[in-house]
Amino acid sequence: MPISMSEAAIEKGSGQIWAHWLALLTARQAEQLSHKEIALLLAEQGVSPWWCQMLAVQFEQHLGRRVVGQDCSGSFSVSVNKTLSGSMDDALAFWQQLVAGEQAFADIPLSRGPDISQTEKWRYWRCGLADGSRLNINIYQKAADKAALSIQHEKLESEAQVEFWRSYWKGRLAAG
């Protein structure tokens, strides 16, 4: 099965080509291990925590255990991003104005929230939807005059939902 990450990215990030990791994981019978156990095996090889997760996902995709966009619980997620002029607070205000008064997205009612929180480096806007999915808006300062706004829609049930919501959120951001 194909993997979702390029061979060049794997080599650059992990220090080894994909064939190396595939051979190592196959030799260690990693197909019998859980995602967490695969990541721990890679950590024993001196791989950074982020790359342990990425390589474990790539291996699970290779095995056909999961498809692109699917997490280890079997659900899917999609992320859509936009860079905005201004501060994190400006980006949060942009988002709040974009969704002001909405009680549903694509006719799916909110089941909780929205909840807004912040840290020194982040701004968050979160809600749950009645279909069991979850929406997280994460904002950080990308440069002195630019903020990044990321929509992360989690706990989706299928690749079809991923594509629907990707299109929906891109459209909403473009309209703002």
C-alpha positions in Angstrom: 0.0 0.0 0.0 1.2 3.5 -0.7 2.3 5.8 2.1 1.2 9.5 2.5 4.6 11.1 3.1 7.3 11.5 0.4 10.5 9.5 0.5 12.5 12.7 0.5 10.6 14.0 3.5 11.1 10.8 5.4 14.9 10.7 4.7 15.3 14.4 5.5 13.3 14.2 8.7 14.3 10.9 10.1 17.8 10.5 8.7 17.1 7.3 6.9 15.2 6.3 3.7 11.8 4.6 4.0 13.2 1.3 2.8 15.5 1.3 6.0 12.5 1.8 8.3 10.3 -0.7 6.5 13.0 -3.3 6.7 13.7 -2.6 10.4 10.0 -2.7 11.3 9.3 -5.8 9.2 12.3 -7.6 10.8 11.0 -6.7 14.3 7.5 -8.0 13.4 6.0 -4.6 14.0 2.9 -5.6 12.0 1.9 -7.4 15.2 2.3 -4.3 17.4 0.0 -1.5 18.3 0.6 2.1 17.1 2.1 3.0 20.4 4.4 -0.1 20.5 5.6 0.7 16.9 6.4 4.3 18.0 8.3 3.0 21.1 10.3 0.6 18.9 11.3 3.6 16.7 12.2 5.6 19.8 14.7 2.9 20.7 16.4 3.6 17.4 17.0 7.3 18.4 14.2 8.7 16.3 12.6 12.0 17.6 9.1 11.7 19.1 7.5 13.5 16.2 9.1 11.2 13.6 8.3 8.1 15.7 4.6 9.0 15.3 5.0 9.8 11.6 6.9 6.6 10.8 4.4 4.5 12.8 1.6 6.0 10.8 3.4 5.4 7.5 4.0 1.8 8.5 0.3 1.3 9.4 -0.6 2.8 6.0 1.8 0.5 4.3 0.1 -2.5 6.0 -3.3 -1.2 5.0 -4.2 -0.8 8.7 -5.2 2.8 8.1 -5.7 5.2 5.3 -4.5 8.8 4.8 -6.3 11.1 7.3 -7.3 8.3 9.6 -6.0 8.2 13.2 -5.3 5.1 15.2 -8.8 5.0 16.7 -10.2 4.7 13.2 -11.7 8.2 12.9 -10.6 10.8 10.4 -9.7 14.5 10.7 -9.1 17.4 8.3 -7.2 20.6 8.7 -7.6 23.8 6.7 -5.3 26.8 7.3 -5.3 30.5 6.5 -2.7 33.2 7.2 -4.2 36.5 8.2 -2.7 40.0 8.6 -2.5 41.2 12.2 -2.2 39.6 15.6 -3.6 36.4 17.1 -6.4 38.5 18.7 -7.2 39.9 15.3 -7.4 36.4 13.8 -9.7 35.3 16.7 -11.9 38.3 16.1 -12.0 37.4 12.3 -13.1 33.9 13.2 -15.7 35.0 15.7 -17.2 37.5 13.2 -17.2 34.8 10.5 -19.3 32.4 12.7 -21.2 34.9 14.8 -24.6 33.6 15.9 -24.2 30.3 14.2 -25.8 27.3 15.9 -24.9 24.8 13.2 -22.4 24.2 10.5 -23.6 22.5 7.3 -26.9 21.9 9.1 -25.2 19.9 11.9 -26.1 21.6 15.2 -23.5 22.5 17.9 -23.7 20.1 20.8 -21.4 22.1 23.1 -19.6 25.4 23.1 -18.2 27.4 21.6 -15.4 27.7 24.2 -12.7 30.2 23.9 -9.4 30.1 25.7 -5.9 31.5 25.3 -2.3 31.2 26.3 0.6 33.6 25.7 1.3 31.9 22.4 -2.1 30.5 21.3 -5.7 31.4 20.9 -8.4 28.6 20.8 -12.0 28.4 19.8 -13.7 25.0 20.2 -17.0 23.4 19.8 -18.7 20.0 19.5 -21.2 19.0 16.8 -24.2 16.8 17.2 -22.7 14.2 14.8 -20.0 13.6 17.4 -17.3 15.5 15.6 -15.2 18.2 17.2 -14.1 21.5 15.8 -10.8 23.1 17.1 -9.7 26.6 15.9 -6.0 27.1 16.8 -4.3 30.4 16.2 -0.7 31.4 16.7 1.5 34.4 15.7 3.3 33.4 12.6 5.3 36.7 12.1 5.1 40.1 13.7 2.3 41.1 11.4 0.7 37.7 10.5 -1.3 35.1 12.4 -2.0 31.6 11.4 -5.6 30.3 11.8 -6.0 26.5 11.6 -9.4 24.8 11.5 -9.1 21.2 12.7 -12.2 19.1 12.3 -11.8 15.8 14.2 -13.7 12.6 14.9 -15.0 12.3 11.3 -16.4 8.9 10.2 -15.0 8.6 6.6 -12.8 9.9 3.9 -15.9 11.3 2.2 -16.6 13.4 5.3 -13.0 14.6 5.2 -13.4 15.8 1.7 -16.8 17.4 2.4 -15.5 19.3 5.4 -12.3 20.3 3.7 -14.3 21.9 0.9 -16.8 23.5 3.4 -14.1 25.0 5.6 -12.0 26.3 2.6 -15.2 27.9 1.3 -16.0 29.5 4.7 -12.5 30.9 5.0 -12.4 32.2 1.4 -15.8 34.0 2.0 -14.4 35.7 5.1 
